[in-house]
Amino acid sequence: MYTTWLEISRFAIKHNLKQFRKIIGPNIKLMAVVKSNAYGHGMIEVVIIALNNGTDWLGVVNLDEALKLRRAKIKAPILILSYFPFEDSKQIREAIKNEIDLPIYNLKIAKLLSKIASKIGKSAKTHIKVDTGTSRLGVLVKDALDFIRKVRQLPNLETRGIFTHYASSEEQDQTFTNKQTEEFRKLLDGLRQENIEIPLAHTACSAACIINPQTHSDMVRIGISFYGLWPSQDTKRLAQKVRPEFNLKPVLTWKTRIIQIKDLPEGTTVGYGCTYEVKRPTRLAVLPCGYYEGYDRLLSNKGEVLIKGKRCKVLGRVCMNLTMVDVTDITDVKVGDEVILIGKQGREEITAEEIAEKIETINYEVVSRINPNLLRIYV
């Protein structure tokens, strides 16, 4: 009997992948972005499900994640989307030997990869990362053509891809996204004029893939919506207009159990700081889940959970490992009863978006910060 755990739906993952495949067709490659423990869903298990259901590539954030997948016998193409320890030649050798695709965005990194690959008699697989306006990692688009010319002169480098990332593709106004796409296309035109062939161009994230077809290129990178979550409400509204048949199924359900029930007289305070005082005789349930497990402290006195299909308010401050909720209006409640933190129970549902709104953040953060040590069951 588990105390706090997550259930991950194989069916929902399969469904979401099918939805995206319908959009992009059979010829565009699909990358599942599984960085940060698959956005909290459990990286290795999610990868296996994804690869069994039509995923072509995997996207991770760093070399540690990529090597973890290789140690798990994952043979699919893996691209590091952000960074790797370019001061550590031993780890770079491991990356090259394991045929992990690496991002390059400055000549120092490119020259180091070339040098190490030449020493071990292999080619380093690389993707040029271009900054078209997000102002994060990447060679500036105005410098990219000259940068690529110089990279091509280095031995033992195989340029397999070129990519950029959108700054505001989740928003209703697609002006800046279209501007970035145009900048990227101009770069690709410049490459073609010089007969420089790069097999994979990729720009589209979840939102861009759903609502902006001109972003699709040779491959799309599906992150948050792979897990059945909408990148934004704007994206959802636009999708309902342009793709009314498109739908997503949330992959994750977060559960816990009641570990104690007690009756509090009117006027009793609850939790650290005595921030809540019950206004009536109250039946209180204690849950073995708090901010260490990833249930945000900002849900203190305003979060809700589901017990027997009814909403129960969080009382007092969320603790490190415990949370207290009001179960006064629920009949037959008992220790051991299942509690939903995120997910459906009966006709009610608590979504990652609802929690995100209460703590003034985004659904990405809500799910990705769930403690990776919690048990994940794949159902």
Phi, psi and omega in degrees: 000114184279153177266307177223127186204170176239143172248127184248124186271114174299320181300318181294319177300312180300316179300312183296321177296320178297321179299318180287325179295326176297325180289313190268343181081182187279345190263342177270134182282152182240123175257127171270121179274114187243022180295164176053053179057041182054052180053038179089001186264352180100102195295304190295314182295319178296320179301315181299316178297316182298316182291333177281357184228038167095007177285137182264318184231162175236138178245129178234170184270329186209179184291325179304314180295318181297315181291327176300319178293318179296320178295336177274012177070025175279120186257354182295159176299134181235128176247128169282120186277336188238289192211162174210162186283086187285002172267352186251097184294330180296315180291325178296319176301318179299318180298314181294316180297327181271009177053048175266130180281133187244142177278141173232137182214009167208160187291331179300314179296315182299316181294321179295316178299316179300316182296312182291318179298321179295321181296324183263003175070033178229170175258137174274127179274126187226157170232132177283123178261121187247133176265107179258008178149356178278339178059042170243215179298145176137149174284136181301140186302327180292337181258356192292319183297314178295322178299315181294322176304314182291321179297321182294342179278348183275136181286155172063028171244126176251112180274103185266341183203167175216135187210162174220175182225142185273147181270329187215037182291345180279353187266157180297320178280112184265013184301311183290324176299315179295325177296315178298318179299317180296318178299318181293319180295323176299320177297316179297322177297319178298321177295317180297322180297334178259013179057036176263115182258123173239118191301318188240114169257132181214133181227327193285129168265190183304307185297312181299320180299319184288316193246355185223084187301334182291354179269358193292320180053219183270341182207149172244149180247111185259117180252262189303323184281344170302329182265011174082017181246144181278138178300329179192167176292326175301315179300316181297316180296316179295320180298321180295334177277313187269337180222068185299338180277348184281132177212157181237150176241120177303135186273333192253135166237131183248123186234155170214187180223154175287132179248345173203148173232136178216155180257125183251133175287156178307137179094354179288139176267156184234128168080177178303137177077359180050045187281350178227135176238124184289138185263002181205165171303127192231134171267123186248135173247138179254131182247142182274057183207133180212203186289338173296319179286347178112003177275107197298139180295336178291353174277359178305128177064007177217350175286164175223151175231169178250129174225125184052038176077010180239151180280135179232130186280142172288130179249131179076187182282138170295129181267180180299318184229005182223149174220141181251138181225156182271118179242022184304321188268012179251129179272152175061026177283142183210162175302136181098346179299144181284141181235135178259122174268317171225127178135189183256148171209115187065229180268353183265154177213137170248121184258162173298328179294320178298315179296317180301319180296321182292329182254010174059053176217204182239159182299331176308312184291322182302312184277323185288341180265004173294130187307125181294344179280347178293146178296134174242124181250129185259115192244000000 
